[in-house]
């Protein structure tokens, strides 16, 4: 569906987004484009579309409404990717963007890159070069394939650049920019101080643990989901702090389907906007997550972090991030390290100028 801003000039950069983390990380880039009056087409694939949740995040981030919402919804990887490609192709053939900008590792990312490349539109990939080397993850496949066909690879760190060079990517195509998550956090940290989420929930600073969990390997398997809930209960009791869990709709559905009880020391709440989530993270004592974006945000905010996965594509965070998946033994080691202050945070994701560097690299395509 095309909205009112379709009267923009034809030669507009195409920006394709499909998930809420992509909205958060692309918001600073969109802001820079608007400030510099560089025209763009904003396309939302609807891969993870919730009108209420997405609208709240876009309001928090002061983002414009999408010019197109493809409303592809959920489905298998093949069907979802195919629907996005078909609809994006129609837009590209009509609008003829000088470059297609995609972000991250979702089906939307791959679909946008493949579609643009096949009709000879250059592709810019933000967050290029991340690797977990876990080929069971669909995201890893999406990352690798998108990087192979991109014309500009915006690597967030030097480590990501090295990954690309090892795979034979021409260094001339790679730009180390820093991570736009730093831009987003810096731009909104002041605003999050006004959030009333803690008082509404009845918590004080450093008096709680934040959890996010949504990945299929954690929530779709009944045994793993049961083990996850038991692990969260264990951490909560060990630290003597309650857990706040903004629960993903999919995770909530699985909890109900498997008829699991959530312990009283774990407070599940509906998904929240970006400003409230930033407040929760910034004032927490500890973060447990299986989300790549939350790993980055917690690290930027200098929060102790436990990742509920077997691997991470963000190894730069491992100075203060422990990979435990569902192992109590590994959790105990992580908590011991935090107790002994045997962790540190480096400035690995840049100083908040990633979006400026990305836009600088896009200007020649527009001109």
BALOBA-1460 file (C-alpha; in Angstrom, 3 decimals):
// residues 367
<rec num="1" residu="x" x="0.000" y="0.000" z="0.000"/>
<rec num="2" residu="x" x="1.515" y="3.351" z="-1.094"/>
<rec num="3" residu="x" x="1.037" y="6.280" z="1.293"/>
<rec num="4" residu="x" x="1.021" y="10.035" z="0.764"/>
<rec num="5" residu="x" x="4.775" y="10.548" z="0.368"/>
<rec num="6" residu="x" x="4.861" y="8.701" z="-2.971"/>
<rec num="7" residu="x" x="5.036" y="12.065" z="-4.758"/>
<rec num="8" residu="x" x="8.762" y="12.229" z="-3.905"/>
<rec num="9" residu="x" x="11.265" y="12.460" z="-6.766"/>
<rec num="10" residu="x" x="11.980" y="9.207" z="-8.543"/>
<rec num="11" residu="x" x="15.692" y="8.996" z="-7.714"/>
<rec num="12" residu="x" x="15.207" y="8.184" z="-4.043"/>
<rec num="13" residu="x" x="17.265" y="5.718" z="-2.012"/>
<rec num="14" residu="x" x="15.194" y="2.624" z="-1.185"/>
<rec num="15" residu="x" x="15.278" y="1.659" z="2.502"/>
<rec num="16" residu="x" x="13.812" y="-1.757" z="3.290"/>
<rec num="17" residu="x" x="12.944" y="-2.727" z="6.873"/>
<rec num="18" residu="x" x="11.038" y="-5.735" z="8.166"/>
<rec num="19" residu="x" x="11.430" y="-6.066" z="11.938"/>
<rec num="20" residu="x" x="11.381" y="-3.884" z="15.046"/>
<rec num="21" residu="x" x="15.149" y="-4.190" z="15.691"/>
<rec num="22" residu="x" x="15.703" y="-2.968" z="12.142"/>
<rec num="23" residu="x" x="13.434" y="0.011" z="12.807"/>
<rec num="24" residu="x" x="15.518" y="0.929" z="15.856"/>
<rec num="25" residu="x" x="18.871" y="0.623" z="14.107"/>
<rec num="26" residu="x" x="17.808" y="2.282" z="10.858"/>
<rec num="27" residu="x" x="16.114" y="5.232" z="12.588"/>
<rec num="28" residu="x" x="19.383" y="7.225" z="12.950"/>
<rec num="29" residu="x" x="20.151" y="6.695" z="9.240"/>
<rec num="30" residu="x" x="16.684" y="7.882" z="8.248"/>
<rec num="31" residu="x" x="17.096" y="10.891" z="10.544"/>
<rec num="32" residu="x" x="20.412" y="11.827" z="8.887"/>
<rec num="33" residu="x" x="18.873" y="11.490" z="5.420"/>
<rec num="34" residu="x" x="16.016" y="13.808" z="6.380"/>
<rec num="35" residu="x" x="18.378" y="16.340" z="7.954"/>
<rec num="36" residu="x" x="20.455" y="16.417" z="4.770"/>
<rec num="37" residu="x" x="17.358" y="16.490" z="2.558"/>
<rec num="38" residu="x" x="18.359" y="13.335" z="0.703"/>
<rec num="39" residu="x" x="15.233" y="11.707" z="-0.762"/>
<rec num="40" residu="x" x="14.377" y="8.141" z="0.163"/>
<rec num="41" residu="x" x="11.601" y="5.572" z="-0.143"/>
<rec num="42" residu="x" x="10.764" y="3.874" z="3.151"/>
<rec num="43" residu="x" x="9.491" y="0.308" z="2.631"/>
<rec num="44" residu="x" x="8.251" y="-1.904" z="5.482"/>
<rec num="45" residu="x" x="7.956" y="-5.548" z="4.463"/>
<rec num="46" residu="x" x="5.632" y="-6.394" z="7.342"/>
<rec num="47" residu="x" x="7.736" y="-9.475" z="8.171"/>
<rec num="48" residu="x" x="7.095" y="-8.902" z="11.890"/>
<rec num="49" residu="x" x="4.354" y="-6.318" z="11.622"/>
<rec num="50" residu="x" x="2.189" y="-5.333" z="14.555"/>
<rec num="51" residu="x" x="0.420" y="-2.045" z="13.994"/>
<rec num="52" residu="x" x="0.362" y="-1.202" z="17.702"/>
<rec num="53" residu="x" x="3.958" y="-2.238" z="18.477"/>
<rec num="54" residu="x" x="5.515" y="-0.784" z="15.325"/>
<rec num="55" residu="x" x="3.563" y="2.457" z="15.641"/>
<rec num="56" residu="x" x="4.791" y="2.894" z="19.229"/>
<rec num="57" residu="x" x="8.417" y="2.348" z="18.208"/>
<rec num="58" residu="x" x="8.132" y="4.696" z="15.227"/>
<rec num="59" residu="x" x="6.611" y="7.363" z="17.480"/>
<rec num="60" residu="x" x="9.391" y="6.864" z="20.054"/>
<rec num="61" residu="x" x="12.000" y="7.199" z="17.312"/>
<rec num="62" residu="x" x="10.150" y="10.014" z="15.510"/>
<rec num="63" residu="x" x="10.226" y="8.067" z="12.251"/>
<rec num="64" residu="x" x="8.057" y="8.852" z="9.227"/>
<rec num="65" residu="x" x="5.328" y="6.462" z="8.165"/>
<rec num="66" residu="x" x="6.444" y="3.917" z="5.566"/>
<rec num="67" residu="x" x="5.765" y="4.861" z="1.963"/>
<rec num="68" residu="x" x="4.923" y="1.220" z="1.358"/>
<rec num="69" residu="x" x="3.796" y="-1.514" z="3.739"/>
<rec num="70" residu="x" x="4.048" y="-4.849" z="1.962"/>
<rec num="71" residu="x" x="2.087" y="-6.694" z="4.686"/>
<rec num="72" residu="x" x="3.738" y="-10.040" z="3.915"/>
<rec num="73" residu="x" x="3.128" y="-11.449" z="7.390"/>
<rec num="74" residu="x" x="4.560" y="-14.729" z="8.624"/>
<rec num="75" residu="x" x="5.180" y="-17.976" z="6.758"/>
<rec num="76" residu="x" x="7.968" y="-20.349" z="5.824"/>
<rec num="77" residu="x" x="11.344" y="-18.836" z="5.008"/>
<rec num="78" residu="x" x="10.836" y="-19.507" z="1.295"/>
<rec num="79" residu="x" x="7.282" y="-18.180" z="1.070"/>
<rec num="80" residu="x" x="8.038" y="-15.070" z="3.117"/>
<rec num="81" residu="x" x="11.221" y="-14.265" z="1.199"/>
<rec num="82" residu="x" x="9.460" y="-14.869" z="-2.125"/>
<rec num="83" residu="x" x="6.524" y="-12.586" z="-1.294"/>
<rec num="84" residu="x" x="8.870" y="-9.798" z="-0.234"/>
<rec num="85" residu="x" x="10.925" y="-10.160" z="-3.430"/>
<rec num="86" residu="x" x="7.878" y="-10.016" z="-5.662"/>
<rec num="87" residu="x" x="6.489" y="-6.873" z="-4.024"/>
<rec num="88" residu="x" x="9.842" y="-5.108" z="-3.704"/>
<rec num="89" residu="x" x="10.579" y="-5.773" z="-7.373"/>
<rec num="90" residu="x" x="7.396" y="-3.981" z="-8.424"/>
<rec num="91" residu="x" x="8.365" y="-0.939" z="-6.354"/>
<rec num="92" residu="x" x="11.927" y="-0.915" z="-7.683"/>
<rec num="93" residu="x" x="10.826" y="-1.186" z="-11.307"/>
<rec num="94" residu="x" x="8.436" y="1.713" z="-10.802"/>
<rec num="95" residu="x" x="10.619" y="3.988" z="-8.658"/>
<rec num="96" residu="x" x="14.092" y="3.055" z="-9.965"/>
<rec num="97" residu="x" x="16.068" y="3.781" z="-6.782"/>
<rec num="98" residu="x" x="19.811" y="4.422" z="-7.251"/>
<rec num="99" residu="x" x="20.620" y="2.112" z="-4.325"/>
<rec num="100" residu="x" x="18.811" y="-0.398" z="-2.090"/>
<rec num="101" residu="x" x="19.702" y="-0.145" z="1.603"/>
<rec num="102" residu="x" x="19.094" y="-3.216" z="3.782"/>
<rec num="103" residu="x" x="20.031" y="-4.008" z="7.353"/>
<rec num="104" residu="x" x="21.051" y="-7.047" z="9.337"/>
<rec num="105" residu="x" x="20.129" y="-10.667" z="8.743"/>
<rec num="106" residu="x" x="16.390" y="-11.181" z="8.304"/>
<rec num="107" residu="x" x="14.445" y="-12.659" z="5.403"/>
<rec num="108" residu="x" x="13.634" y="-9.059" z="4.485"/>
<rec num="109" residu="x" x="17.361" y="-8.296" z="4.261"/>
<rec num="110" residu="x" x="18.052" y="-11.163" z="1.882"/>
<rec num="111" residu="x" x="14.910" y="-10.552" z="-0.189"/>
<rec num="112" residu="x" x="15.738" y="-6.883" z="-0.708"/>
<rec num="113" residu="x" x="19.348" y="-7.595" z="-1.648"/>
<rec num="114" residu="x" x="18.486" y="-10.384" z="-4.097"/>
<rec num="115" residu="x" x="15.718" y="-8.387" z="-5.749"/>
<rec num="116" residu="x" x="17.815" y="-5.262" z="-6.220"/>
<rec num="117" residu="x" x="20.876" y="-7.146" z="-7.464"/>
<rec num="118" residu="x" x="18.893" y="-9.074" z="-10.070"/>
<rec num="119" residu="x" x="17.630" y="-5.816" z="-11.618"/>
<rec num="120" residu="x" x="21.047" y="-4.121" z="-11.411"/>
<rec num="121" residu="x" x="20.377" y="-1.807" z="-8.475"/>
<rec num="122" residu="x" x="23.409" y="-1.460" z="-6.154"/>
<rec num="123" residu="x" x="22.947" y="-2.905" z="-2.657"/>
<rec num="124" residu="x" x="24.159" y="-1.360" z="0.597"/>
<rec num="125" residu="x" x="24.230" y="-3.728" z="3.581"/>
<rec num="126" residu="x" x="24.313" y="-2.189" z="7.049"/>
<rec num="127" residu="x" x="25.750" y="-4.519" z="9.705"/>
<rec num="128" residu="x" x="27.784" y="-6.488" z="7.178"/>
<rec num="129" residu="x" x="30.372" y="-9.034" z="8.230"/>
<rec num="130" residu="x" x="28.761" y="-10.409" z="11.386"/>
<rec num="131" residu="x" x="29.365" y="-14.141" z="11.736"/>
<rec num="132" residu="x" x="28.321" y="-16.715" z="14.319"/>
<rec num="133" residu="x" x="29.457" y="-19.664" z="12.150"/>
<rec num="134" residu="x" x="26.327" y="-21.450" z="13.338"/>
<rec num="135" residu="x" x="24.783" y="-22.571" z="10.062"/>
<rec num="136" residu="x" x="21.696" y="-23.904" z="11.814"/>
<rec num="137" residu="x" x="20.578" y="-20.295" z="12.170"/>
<rec num="138" residu="x" x="18.651" y="-18.902" z="9.177"/>
<rec num="139" residu="x" x="20.091" y="-15.494" z="10.045"/>
<rec num="140" residu="x" x="23.634" y="-16.731" z="9.392"/>
<rec num="141" residu="x" x="22.654" y="-17.848" z="5.892"/>
<rec num="142" residu="x" x="20.961" y="-14.496" z="5.246"/>
<rec num="143" residu="x" x="24.052" y="-12.591" z="6.413"/>
<rec num="144" residu="x" x="26.480" y="-14.542" z="4.248"/>
<rec num="145" residu="x" x="24.381" y="-14.404" z="1.080"/>
<rec num="146" residu="x" x="23.600" y="-10.700" z="1.469"/>
<rec num="147" residu="x" x="27.260" y="-9.843" z="1.970"/>
<rec num="148" residu="x" x="28.284" y="-11.808" z="-1.132"/>
<rec num="149" residu="x" x="26.105" y="-9.700" z="-3.437"/>
<rec num="150" residu="x" x="26.342" y="-6.277" z="-1.775"/>
<rec num="151" residu="x" x="28.117" y="-3.334" z="-3.412"/>
<rec num="152" residu="x" x="28.722" y="-1.372" z="-0.193"/>
<rec num="153" residu="x" x="29.316" y="-3.318" z="3.005"/>
<rec num="154" residu="x" x="28.913" y="-1.225" z="6.136"/>
<rec num="155" residu="x" x="30.845" y="-3.215" z="8.741"/>
<rec num="156" residu="x" x="30.123" y="-2.145" z="12.336"/>
<rec num="157" residu="x" x="33.534" y="-3.213" z="13.677"/>
<rec num="158" residu="x" x="37.044" y="-4.026" z="12.504"/>
<rec num="159" residu="x" x="36.327" y="-7.662" z="13.407"/>
<rec num="160" residu="x" x="33.410" y="-7.688" z="10.971"/>
<rec num="161" residu="x" x="35.677" y="-6.232" z="8.277"/>
<rec num="162" residu="x" x="38.215" y="-9.000" z="8.877"/>
<rec num="163" residu="x" x="35.463" y="-11.618" z="8.489"/>
<rec num="164" residu="x" x="34.598" y="-10.170" z="5.081"/>
<rec num="165" residu="x" x="38.220" y="-10.044" z="3.951"/>
<rec num="166" residu="x" x="38.679" y="-13.716" z="4.908"/>
<rec num="167" residu="x" x="35.752" y="-14.538" z="2.622"/>
<rec num="168" residu="x" x="37.365" y="-12.756" z="-0.317"/>
<rec num="169" residu="x" x="35.322" y="-9.547" z="-0.269"/>
<rec num="170" residu="x" x="37.177" y="-6.644" z="-1.909"/>
<rec num="171" residu="x" x="38.357" y="-4.244" z="0.792"/>
<rec num="172" residu="x" x="37.340" y="-1.312" z="-1.427"/>
<rec num="173" residu="x" x="33.692" y="-2.288" z="-0.916"/>
<rec num="174" residu="x" x="33.935" y="-2.317" z="2.903"/>
<rec num="175" residu="x" x="33.407" y="0.707" z="5.133"/>
<rec num="176" residu="x" x="33.911" y="0.360" z="8.889"/>
<rec num="177" residu="x" x="31.308" y="2.734" z="10.305"/>
<rec num="178" residu="x" x="30.602" y="1.698" z="13.872"/>
<rec num="179" residu="x" x="27.182" y="0.414" z="14.862"/>
<rec num="180" residu="x" x="24.018" y="2.485" z="14.491"/>
<rec num="181" residu="x" x="22.795" y="0.983" z="17.780"/>
<rec num="182" residu="x" x="25.179" y="3.432" z="19.504"/>
<rec num="183" residu="x" x="23.622" y="6.322" z="17.579"/>
<rec num="184" residu="x" x="20.141" y="5.196" z="18.628"/>
<rec num="185" residu="x" x="21.074" y="4.745" z="22.300"/>
<rec num="186" residu="x" x="22.893" y="8.086" z="22.499"/>
<rec num="187" residu="x" x="20.064" y="9.967" z="20.812"/>
<rec num="188" residu="x" x="17.386" y="8.554" z="23.121"/>
<rec num="189" residu="x" x="19.095" y="7.994" z="26.473"/>
<rec num="190" residu="x" x="18.009" y="11.405" z="27.767"/>
<rec num="191" residu="x" x="14.414" y="10.804" z="26.685"/>
<rec num="192" residu="x" x="14.303" y="7.440" z="28.441"/>
<rec num="193" residu="x" x="14.908" y="9.152" z="31.790"/>
<rec num="194" residu="x" x="11.351" y="10.486" z="31.489"/>
<rec num="195" residu="x" x="9.913" y="6.992" z="31.128"/>
<rec num="196" residu="x" x="7.596" y="5.972" z="33.972"/>
<rec num="197" residu="x" x="7.948" y="2.233" z="33.322"/>
<rec num="198" residu="x" x="9.766" y="1.501" z="36.610"/>
<rec num="199" residu="x" x="7.257" y="3.321" z="38.801"/>
<rec num="200" residu="x" x="4.375" y="1.696" z="36.923"/>
<rec num="201" residu="x" x="5.835" y="-1.756" z="37.558"/>
<rec num="202" residu="x" x="6.913" y="-0.946" z="41.118"/>
<rec num="203" residu="x" x="10.666" y="-1.443" z="40.714"/>
<rec num="204" residu="x" x="13.740" y="0.580" z="41.668"/>
<rec num="205" residu="x" x="17.033" y="1.030" z="39.822"/>
<rec num="206" residu="x" x="19.336" y="-2.018" z="39.963"/>
<rec num="207" residu="x" x="16.567" y="-3.924" z="41.737"/>
<rec num="208" residu="x" x="15.619" y="-6.292" z="38.926"/>
<rec num="209" residu="x" x="16.832" y="-8.418" z="36.004"/>
<rec num="210" residu="x" x="15.666" y="-7.921" z="32.394"/>
<rec num="211" residu="x" x="14.963" y="-10.916" z="30.143"/>
<rec num="212" residu="x" x="14.086" y="-11.195" z="26.464"/>
<rec num="213" residu="x" x="13.715" y="-14.555" z="24.702"/>
<rec num="214" residu="x" x="12.076" y="-15.333" z="21.390"/>
<rec num="215" residu="x" x="14.348" y="-17.538" z="19.271"/>
<rec num="216" residu="x" x="12.843" y="-20.810" z="17.967"/>
<rec num="217" residu="x" x="15.521" y="-22.966" z="19.610"/>
<rec num="218" residu="x" x="14.500" y="-21.565" z="23.005"/>
<rec num="219" residu="x" x="10.728" y="-21.259" z="22.769"/>
<rec num="220" residu="x" x="9.435" y="-23.695" z="20.121"/>
<rec num="221" residu="x" x="10.814" y="-26.836" z="21.750"/>
<rec num="222" residu="x" x="8.778" y="-27.710" z="24.882"/>
<rec num="223" residu="x" x="11.783" y="-29.137" z="26.732"/>
<rec num="224" residu="x" x="13.959" y="-26.112" z="25.988"/>
<rec num="225" residu="x" x="11.229" y="-23.657" z="26.955"/>
<rec num="226" residu="x" x="10.684" y="-25.501" z="30.242"/>
<rec num="227" residu="x" x="14.438" y="-25.462" z="30.857"/>
<rec num="228" residu="x" x="14.565" y="-21.740" z="30.036"/>
<rec num="229" residu="x" x="11.840" y="-20.870" z="32.551"/>
<rec num="230" residu="x" x="13.571" y="-22.993" z="35.211"/>
<rec num="231" residu="x" x="16.904" y="-21.274" z="34.462"/>
<rec num="232" residu="x" x="15.345" y="-17.818" z="34.822"/>
<rec num="233" residu="x" x="13.799" y="-18.858" z="38.129"/>
<rec num="234" residu="x" x="17.221" y="-20.132" z="39.253"/>
<rec num="235" residu="x" x="18.989" y="-16.846" z="38.382"/>
<rec num="236" residu="x" x="16.273" y="-14.792" z="40.062"/>
<rec num="237" residu="x" x="16.504" y="-16.781" z="43.301"/>
<rec num="238" residu="x" x="20.308" y="-16.849" z="43.267"/>
<rec num="239" residu="x" x="20.553" y="-13.044" z="42.978"/>
<rec num="240" residu="x" x="17.486" y="-12.318" z="45.100"/>
<rec num="241" residu="x" x="16.037" y="-10.094" z="42.376"/>
<rec num="242" residu="x" x="12.816" y="-10.369" z="40.417"/>
<rec num="243" residu="x" x="12.797" y="-10.642" z="36.647"/>
<rec num="244" residu="x" x="10.967" y="-8.329" z="34.247"/>
<rec num="245" residu="x" x="10.245" y="-10.167" z="31.017"/>
<rec num="246" residu="x" x="8.645" y="-8.184" z="28.155"/>
<rec num="247" residu="x" x="7.351" y="-11.346" z="26.563"/>
<rec num="248" residu="x" x="7.259" y="-11.754" z="22.797"/>
<rec num="249" residu="x" x="3.769" y="-12.736" z="21.509"/>
<rec num="250" residu="x" x="5.207" y="-15.911" z="20.015"/>
<rec num="251" residu="x" x="6.852" y="-16.897" z="23.293"/>
<rec num="252" residu="x" x="3.664" y="-16.169" z="25.227"/>
<rec num="253" residu="x" x="1.712" y="-18.339" z="22.788"/>
<rec num="254" residu="x" x="4.103" y="-21.248" z="23.337"/>
<rec num="255" residu="x" x="3.978" y="-20.902" z="27.134"/>
<rec num="256" residu="x" x="0.185" y="-21.168" z="26.982"/>
<rec num="257" residu="x" x="0.228" y="-23.994" z="24.450"/>
<rec num="258" residu="x" x="2.612" y="-26.078" z="26.571"/>
<rec num="259" residu="x" x="0.616" y="-25.163" z="29.711"/>
<rec num="260" residu="x" x="3.652" y="-23.907" z="31.626"/>
<rec num="261" residu="x" x="3.374" y="-21.829" z="34.778"/>
<rec num="262" residu="x" x="5.561" y="-18.733" z="35.113"/>
<rec num="263" residu="x" x="7.003" y="-18.469" z="38.669"/>
<rec num="264" residu="x" x="5.849" y="-15.514" z="40.778"/>
<rec num="265" residu="x" x="9.324" y="-13.964" z="40.828"/>
<rec num="266" residu="x" x="9.165" y="-13.556" z="37.033"/>
<rec num="267" residu="x" x="6.931" y="-10.693" z="35.909"/>
<rec num="268" residu="x" x="5.858" y="-11.016" z="32.287"/>
<rec num="269" residu="x" x="4.623" y="-7.832" z="30.632"/>
<rec num="270" residu="x" x="3.391" y="-7.101" z="27.085"/>
<rec num="271" residu="x" x="5.960" y="-5.866" z="24.546"/>
<rec num="272" residu="x" x="6.936" y="-2.235" z="25.189"/>
<rec num="273" residu="x" x="8.208" y="0.695" z="23.134"/>
<rec num="274" residu="x" x="11.834" y="1.585" z="22.568"/>
<rec num="275" residu="x" x="12.041" y="4.344" z="25.185"/>
<rec num="276" residu="x" x="10.571" y="2.150" z="27.937"/>
<rec num="277" residu="x" x="12.831" y="-0.758" z="26.951"/>
<rec num="278" residu="x" x="15.892" y="1.481" z="26.997"/>
<rec num="279" residu="x" x="14.902" y="2.616" z="30.497"/>
<rec num="280" residu="x" x="14.492" y="-0.987" z="31.687"/>
<rec num="281" residu="x" x="17.874" y="-1.999" z="30.295"/>
<rec num="282" residu="x" x="19.689" y="1.080" z="31.574"/>
<rec num="283" residu="x" x="18.444" y="0.662" z="35.150"/>
<rec num="284" residu="x" x="18.747" y="-3.140" z="35.382"/>
<rec num="285" residu="x" x="21.202" y="-5.163" z="37.454"/>
<rec num="286" residu="x" x="21.618" y="-7.868" z="34.792"/>
<rec num="287" residu="x" x="20.361" y="-8.672" z="31.286"/>
<rec num="288" residu="x" x="19.593" y="-12.148" z="29.910"/>
<rec num="289" residu="x" x="18.707" y="-12.350" z="26.226"/>
<rec num="290" residu="x" x="18.805" y="-14.371" z="23.026"/>
<rec num="291" residu="x" x="18.509" y="-11.193" z="20.923"/>
<rec num="292" residu="x" x="21.445" y="-9.810" z="18.975"/>
<rec num="293" residu="x" x="20.172" y="-6.247" z="19.253"/>
<rec num="294" residu="x" x="19.675" y="-6.460" z="23.011"/>
<rec num="295" residu="x" x="23.208" y="-7.874" z="23.360"/>
<rec num="296" residu="x" x="24.488" y="-4.709" z="21.680"/>
<rec num="297" residu="x" x="22.266" y="-2.338" z="23.658"/>
<rec num="298" residu="x" x="23.209" y="-3.919" z="26.987"/>
<rec num="299" residu="x" x="26.898" y="-3.746" z="26.080"/>
<rec num="300" residu="x" x="26.676" y="-0.090" z="25.032"/>
<rec num="301" residu="x" x="24.894" y="0.649" z="28.332"/>
<rec num="302" residu="x" x="27.671" y="-1.254" z="30.172"/>
<rec num="303" residu="x" x="25.353" y="-3.838" z="31.698"/>
<rec num="304" residu="x" x="26.350" y="-7.372" z="32.780"/>
<rec num="305" residu="x" x="25.023" y="-9.678" z="30.100"/>
<rec num="306" residu="x" x="24.167" y="-13.362" z="29.731"/>
<rec num="307" residu="x" x="23.282" y="-14.654" z="26.267"/>
<rec num="308" residu="x" x="20.815" y="-17.537" z="26.081"/>
<rec num="309" residu="x" x="22.375" y="-19.055" z="22.968"/>
<rec num="310" residu="x" x="25.182" y="-21.418" z="21.936"/>
<rec num="311" residu="x" x="26.984" y="-18.772" z="19.879"/>
<rec num="312" residu="x" x="27.047" y="-15.074" z="19.075"/>
<rec num="313" residu="x" x="27.786" y="-13.109" z="15.926"/>
<rec num="314" residu="x" x="28.895" y="-10.268" z="18.199"/>
<rec num="315" residu="x" x="32.128" y="-11.627" z="19.750"/>
<rec num="316" residu="x" x="33.226" y="-8.078" z="20.612"/>
<rec num="317" residu="x" x="30.755" y="-8.192" z="23.503"/>
<rec num="318" residu="x" x="32.393" y="-11.210" z="25.150"/>
<rec num="319" residu="x" x="34.414" y="-9.049" z="27.550"/>
<rec num="320" residu="x" x="31.150" y="-8.628" z="29.489"/>
<rec num="321" residu="x" x="28.869" y="-11.176" z="27.850"/>
<rec num="322" residu="x" x="28.689" y="-14.880" z="28.732"/>
<rec num="323" residu="x" x="27.286" y="-17.424" z="26.266"/>
<rec num="324" residu="x" x="25.388" y="-19.967" z="28.365"/>
<rec num="325" residu="x" x="22.381" y="-21.131" z="26.327"/>
<rec num="326" residu="x" x="20.495" y="-23.054" z="29.053"/>
<rec num="327" residu="x" x="23.404" y="-24.271" z="31.209"/>
<rec num="328" residu="x" x="23.241" y="-23.602" z="34.960"/>
<rec num="329" residu="x" x="26.941" y="-24.388" z="35.258"/>
<rec num="330" residu="x" x="27.804" y="-21.659" z="32.748"/>
<rec num="331" residu="x" x="25.394" y="-19.245" z="34.442"/>
<rec num="332" residu="x" x="27.174" y="-19.840" z="37.757"/>
<rec num="333" residu="x" x="30.527" y="-19.035" z="36.119"/>
<rec num="334" residu="x" x="29.068" y="-15.843" z="34.633"/>
<rec num="335" residu="x" x="27.601" y="-14.691" z="37.941"/>
<rec num="336" residu="x" x="30.918" y="-15.433" z="39.675"/>
<rec num="337" residu="x" x="32.761" y="-13.305" z="37.112"/>
<rec num="338" residu="x" x="30.340" y="-10.428" z="37.670"/>
<rec num="339" residu="x" x="30.656" y="-10.787" z="41.440"/>
<rec num="340" residu="x" x="34.465" y="-10.604" z="41.147"/>
<rec num="341" residu="x" x="34.225" y="-7.693" z="38.701"/>
<rec num="342" residu="x" x="36.133" y="-9.801" z="36.180"/>
<rec num="343" residu="x" x="34.532" y="-8.097" z="33.182"/>
<rec num="344" residu="x" x="35.066" y="-4.931" z="31.165"/>
<rec num="345" residu="x" x="33.455" y="-2.984" z="28.348"/>
<rec num="346" residu="x" x="35.404" y="-1.680" z="25.359"/>
<rec num="347" residu="x" x="34.339" y="1.012" z="22.908"/>
<rec num="348" residu="x" x="33.982" y="-1.521" z="20.082"/>
<rec num="349" residu="x" x="30.841" y="-0.197" z="18.400"/>
<rec num="350" residu="x" x="31.986" y="3.363" z="17.742"/>
<rec num="351" residu="x" x="31.103" y="6.760" z="19.130"/>
<rec num="352" residu="x" x="27.646" y="7.355" z="17.672"/>
<rec num="353" residu="x" x="28.586" y="8.606" z="14.201"/>
<rec num="354" residu="x" x="27.827" y="5.424" z="12.221"/>
<rec num="355" residu="x" x="24.740" y="6.880" z="10.553"/>
<rec num="356" residu="x" x="26.685" y="9.940" z="9.347"/>
<rec num="357" residu="x" x="29.357" y="7.706" z="7.786"/>
<rec num="358" residu="x" x="26.706" y="5.566" z="6.093"/>
<rec num="359" residu="x" x="24.926" y="8.578" z="4.610"/>
<rec num="360" residu="x" x="28.246" y="10.055" z="3.437"/>
<rec num="361" residu="x" x="28.855" y="6.857" z="1.463"/>
<rec num="362" residu="x" x="25.368" y="6.986" z="-0.092"/>
<rec num="363" residu="x" x="25.597" y="10.575" z="-1.365"/>
<rec num="364" residu="x" x="27.508" y="9.686" z="-4.584"/>
<rec num="365" residu="x" x="24.738" y="7.272" z="-5.572"/>
<rec num="366" residu="x" x="22.108" y="9.979" z="-5.289"/>
<rec num="367" residu="x" x="24.202" y="12.534" z="-7.165"/>
